[in-house]
Each structure stands twice: as structure tokens, then as C-alpha cells.
């Protein structure tokens, strides 16, 4: 019964969004644009959580060793559970430069304009 109510609710929710689909005035976003924004925000929150986990691991490493590691893989498994925590949204392993975590960005190449950086 609960499953049926959930399905009906989802259908109604979907249908409520259909009238605005494709319609757009200067201030209103279409339903697909809202969905894309929500997905982007979710990805950003996930990335922020991932970066915070790497920062925490780096700080723990620093406390234990008096310096940051030369390679982020040194954090696994003592400070991070799995190596996948060191992979960015585009499938490239983060790097560490002095006190900065670096992502290669969408083009998957380090040293280009789309690199992302986070201070430890």
C-alpha cells in the first residue's frame, strides 16, 4: 500500500512539473533546468565532503609525522579507508602541492586553467 501511494505521489509530482517544461520567462527556470541545478548542487556537496575527508586525513598525517605526505596514496589505509576517496569527479587522482590539494578538473590534465585547488 505504501509503495502504491509513493508511486502515485511521484507521478503527481512529475505531472506538476510538466506544464512548466519548456516554458520560460526571463526569471523562471524550466523543470529540466531545476533538475540540472539540483544535480550540480548534489555533486558539489559530495565533492566538498570528499575534499574535507582528504583534508582531515592530511591533518592527521601531519600530526603523526610532522609533515605532509609526498603522495596522497600514503594516506591509505591508515588515514583514508580506500583509494577511491582520492579520485575527483572526473576520475583523476588528486595531487598534493605543498599545502594544497589539486584536482586536474574536467580536462583531466594538471597545470591547466580548469584545475581546482583547496588549501589544507
Contact map, one row per residue, 1 for C-alpha under 8 A:
111110000000000000000000000000000000000000000000000000000000000000000000000000000000000000000000000000000000000000000000
111111000000000000000000000000000000000000000000000000000000000000000000000000000000000000000000000000000000000000000000
111111100000000000000000000000000000000000000000000000000000000000000000000000000000000000000000000000000000000000000000
111111110000000000000000000000000000000000000000000000000000000000000000000000000000000000000000000000000000000000000000
111111111000000000000000000000000000000000000000000000000000000000000000000000000000000000000000000000000000000000000000
011111111100000000000000000000000000000000000000000000000000000000000000000000000000000000000000000000000000000000000000
001111111110000000000000000000000000000000000000000000000000000000000000000000000000000000000000000000000000000000000000
000111111111000000000000000000000000000000000000000000000000000000000000000000000000000000000000000000000000000000000000
000011111111100000000000000000000000000000000000000000000000000000000000000000000000000000000000000000000000000000000000
000001111111110000000000000000000000000000000000000000000000000000000000000000000000000000000000000000000000000000000000
000000111111111000000000000000000000000000000000000000000000000000000000000000000000000000000000000000000000000000000000
000000011111111100000000000000000000000000000000000000000000000000000000000000000000000000000000000000000000000000000000
000000001111111110000000000000000000000000000000000000000000000000000000000000000000000000000000000000000000000000000000
000000000111111111000000000000000000000000000000000000000000000000000000000000000000000000000000000000000000000000000000
000000000011111111100000000000000000000000000000000000000000000000000000000000000000000000000000000000000000000000000000
000000000001111111100000000000000000000000000000000000000000000000000000000000000000000000000000000000000000000000000000
000000000000111111111000000000100000000000000000000000000000000000000000000000000000000000000000000000000000000000000000
000000000000011111111000000000100000000000000000000000000000000000000000000000000000000000000000000000000000000000000000
000000000000001111111010000000000000000000000000000000000000000000000000000000000000000000000000000000000000000000000000
000000000000000011111111000001100000000000000000000000000000000000000000000000000000000000000000000000000000000000000000
000000000000000011111110000001110000000000000000000000000000000000000000000000000000000000000000000000000000000000000000
000000000000000000011111000001100000000000000000000000000000000000000000000000000000000000000000000000000000000000000000
000000000000000000111111100001000000000000000000000000000000000000000000000000000000000000000000000000000000000000000000
000000000000000000010111111111000000000000000000000000000000000000000000000000000000000000000000000000000000000000000000
000000000000000000000011111110000000000000000000000000000000000000000000000000000000000000000000000000000000000000000000
000000000000000000000001111100000000000000000000000000000000000000000000000000000000000000000000000000000000000000000000
000000000000000000000001111110000000000000000000000000000000000000000000000000000000000000000000000000000000000000000000
000000000000000000000001111111000000000000000000000000000000000000000000000000000000000000000000000000000000000000000000
000000000000000000000001101111101100000000000000000000000000000000000000000000000000000000000000000000000000000000000000
000000000000000000011111000111111100000000000000000000000000000000000000000000000000000000000000000000000000000000000000
000000000000000011011100000011111110000000000000000000000000000000000000000000000000000000000000000000000000000000000000
000000000000000000001000000001111111000000000000000000000000000000000000000000000000000000000000000000000000000000000000
000000000000000000000000000011111111100000000000000000000000000000000000000000000000000000000000000000000000000000000000
000000000000000000000000000011111111110000000000000000000000000000000000000000000000000000000000000000000000000000000000
000000000000000000000000000000111111111000000000000000000000000000000000000000000000000000000000000000000000000000000000
000000000000000000000000000000011111111100000000000000000000000000000000000000000000000000000000000000000000000000000000
000000000000000000000000000000001111111110000000000000000000000000000000000000000000000000000000000000000000000000000000
000000000000000000000000000000000111111111000000000000000000000000000000000000000000000000000000000000000000000000000000
000000000000000000000000000000000011111111100000000000000000000000000000000000000000000000000000000000000000000000000000
000000000000000000000000000000000001111111110000000000000000000000000000000000000000000000000000000000000000000000000000
000000000000000000000000000000000000111111111000000000000000000000000000000000000000000000000000000000000000000000000000
000000000000000000000000000000000000011111111100000000000000000000000000000000000000000000000000000000000000000000000000
000000000000000000000000000000000000001111111110000000000000000000000000000000000000000000000000000000000000000000000000
000000000000000000000000000000000000000111111111000000000000000000000000000000000000000000000000000000000000000000000000
000000000000000000000000000000000000000011111111100000000000000000000000000000000000000000000000000000000000000000000000
000000000000000000000000000000000000000001111111110000000000000000000000000000000000000000000000000000000000000000000000
000000000000000000000000000000000000000000111111111000000000000000000000000000000000000110000000000000000000000000000000
000000000000000000000000000000000000000000011111111100000000000000000000000000000000000000000000000000000000000000000000
000000000000000000000000000000000000000000001111111110000000000000000000000000000000000000000000000000000000000000000000
000000000000000000000000000000000000000000000111111111000000000000000000000000000000100000000000000000000000000000000000
000000000000000000000000000000000000000000000011111111100000000000000000000000000000000000000000000000000000000000000100
000000000000000000000000000000000000000000000001111111110000000000000000000000000000000000000000000000000000000000000000
000000000000000000000000000000000000000000000000111111111000000000000000000000010000000000000000000000000000000000000000
000000000000000000000000000000000000000000000000011111111100000000000000000000010000110000000000000000000000000000000000
000000000000000000000000000000000000000000000000001111111110000000000000000000000000000000000000000000000000000000000001
000000000000000000000000000000000000000000000000000111111111000000000000000000000000000000000000000000000000000000000000
000000000000000000000000000000000000000000000000000011111111100000000000001000110000000000000000000000000000000000000000
000000000000000000000000000000000000000000000000000001111111110000011000001000100000000000000000000000000000000000000001
000000000000000000000000000000000000000000000000000000111111111000010000000000000000000000000000000000000000000000000001
000000000000000000000000000000000000000000000000000000011111111100000000000000100000000000000000000000000000000000000000
000000000000000000000000000000000000000000000000000000001111111111111000001000100000000000000000000000000000000000000000
000000000000000000000000000000000000000000000000000000000111111111111000000000000000000000000000000000000000000000000000
000000000000000000000000000000000000000000000000000000000011111111100000000000000000000000000000000000000000000000000000
000000000000000000000000000000000000000000000000000000000001111111000000000000000000000000000000000000000000000000000000
000000000000000000000000000000000000000000000000000000000000111111110000000000000000000000000000000000000000000000000000
000000000000000000000000000000000000000000000000000000000000111111110000000000000000000000000000000000000000000000000000
000000000000000000000000000000000000000000000000000000000000111011111000000000000000000000000000000000000000000000000000
000000000000000000000000000000000000000000000000000000000110110011111100000000000000000000000000011000000000000000000000
000000000000000000000000000000000000000000000000000000000100110000111111011000000000000000000000000000000000000000000000
000000000000000000000000000000000000000000000000000000000000000000011111010000000000000000000001000000000000000000000000
000000000000000000000000000000000000000000000000000000000000000000001111110000000000000000000011000000000000000000000000
000000000000000000000000000000000000000000000000000000000000000000001111111100000000010000000111000000000000000000000000
000000000000000000000000000000000000000000000000000000000000000000000011111100000010010000000000000000000000000000000000
000000000000000000000000000000000000000000000000000000000000000000001111111110000000000000000000000000000000000000000000
000000000000000000000000000000000000000000000000000000001100100000001001111111110000000000000000000000000000000000000000
000000000000000000000000000000000000000000000000000000000000000000000001111111111110000000000000000000000000000000000000
000000000000000000000000000000000000000000000000000000000000000000000000011111111110000000000000000000000000000000000000
000000000000000000000000000000000000000000000000000000000000000000000000001111111000000000000000000000000000000000000000
000000000000000000000000000000000000000000000000000000001101100000000000001111111000000000000000000000000000000000000000
000000000000000000000000000000000000000000000000000011001000000000000000001111111110100000000000000000000000000000000000
000000000000000000000000000000000000000000000000000000000000000000000000000111111110100000000000000000000000000000000000
000000000000000000000000000000000000000000000000000000000000000000000000000110011111100000000000000000000000000000000000
000000000000000000000000000000000000000000000000000000000000000000000000100110011111111000000000000000000000000000000000
000000000000000000000000000000000000000000000000000000000000000000000000000000000111111000000000000000000000000000000000
000000000000000000000000000000000000000000000000010001000000000000000000000000011111111000000000000000000000000000000000
000000000000000000000000000000000000000000000000000001000000000000000001100000000011111100001100000000000000000000000000
000000000000000000000000000000000000000000000000000000000000000000000000000000000011111111111100000000000000000000000000
000000000000000000000000000000000000000000000010000000000000000000000000000000000000011111111100000000101000000000000000
000000000000000000000000000000000000000000000010000000000000000000000000000000000000001111110000000000000000000000000000
000000000000000000000000000000000000000000000000000000000000000000000000000000000000001111110000000000001101000000000000
000000000000000000000000000000000000000000000000000000000000000000000000000000000000001111111000000000000001000000000000
000000000000000000000000000000000000000000000000000000000000000000000000000000000000001111111100000000110001000000000000
000000000000000000000000000000000000000000000000000000000000000000000000000000000000011100111110000000100000000000000000
000000000000000000000000000000000000000000000000000000000000000000000001000000000000011100011111000011110000000000000000
000000000000000000000000000000000000000000000000000000000000000000000011000000000000000000001111100011100000000000000000
000000000000000000000000000000000000000000000000000000000000000000000111000000000000000000000111111111000000000000000000
000000000000000000000000000000000000000000000000000000000000000000000000000000000000000000000011111111000000000000000000
000000000000000000000000000000000000000000000000000000000000000000010000000000000000000000000001111100000000000000000000
000000000000000000000000000000000000000000000000000000000000000000010000000000000000000000000001111110000000000000000011
000000000000000000000000000000000000000000000000000000000000000000000000000000000000000000000001111111000000000000001111
000000000000000000000000000000000000000000000000000000000000000000000000000000000000000000000111101111100000000000001111
000000000000000000000000000000000000000000000000000000000000000000000000000000000000000000000111100111110000000000111100
000000000000000000000000000000000000000000000000000000000000000000000000000000000000000100011110000011111000010000111000
000000000000000000000000000000000000000000000000000000000000000000000000000000000000000000010100000001111111111101110000
000000000000000000000000000000000000000000000000000000000000000000000000000000000000000101000000000000111111110001110000
000000000000000000000000000000000000000000000000000000000000000000000000000000000000000001000000000000011111000001100000
000000000000000000000000000000000000000000000000000000000000000000000000000000000000000000000000000000011111100001000000
000000000000000000000000000000000000000000000000000000000000000000000000000000000000000001110000000000011111110000000000
000000000000000000000000000000000000000000000000000000000000000000000000000000000000000000000000000000011011111100100000
000000000000000000000000000000000000000000000000000000000000000000000000000000000000000000000000000000111001111100100000
000000000000000000000000000000000000000000000000000000000000000000000000000000000000000000000000000000010000111110100000
000000000000000000000000000000000000000000000000000000000000000000000000000000000000000000000000000000010000111111100000
000000000000000000000000000000000000000000000000000000000000000000000000000000000000000000000000000000000000001111100000
000000000000000000000000000000000000000000000000000000000000000000000000000000000000000000000000000000011110000111110000
000000000000000000000000000000000000000000000000000000000000000000000000000000000000000000000000000001111100111111111000
000000000000000000000000000000000000000000000000000000000000000000000000000000000000000000000000000001111000000001111100
000000000000000000000000000000000000000000000000000000000000000000000000000000000000000000000000000111100000000000111110
000000000000000000000000000000000000000000000000001000000000000000000000000000000000000000000000000111000000000000011111
000000000000000000000000000000000000000000000000000000000000000000000000000000000000000000000000001110000000000000001111
000000000000000000000000000000000000000000000000000000100110000000000000000000000000000000000000001110000000000000000111
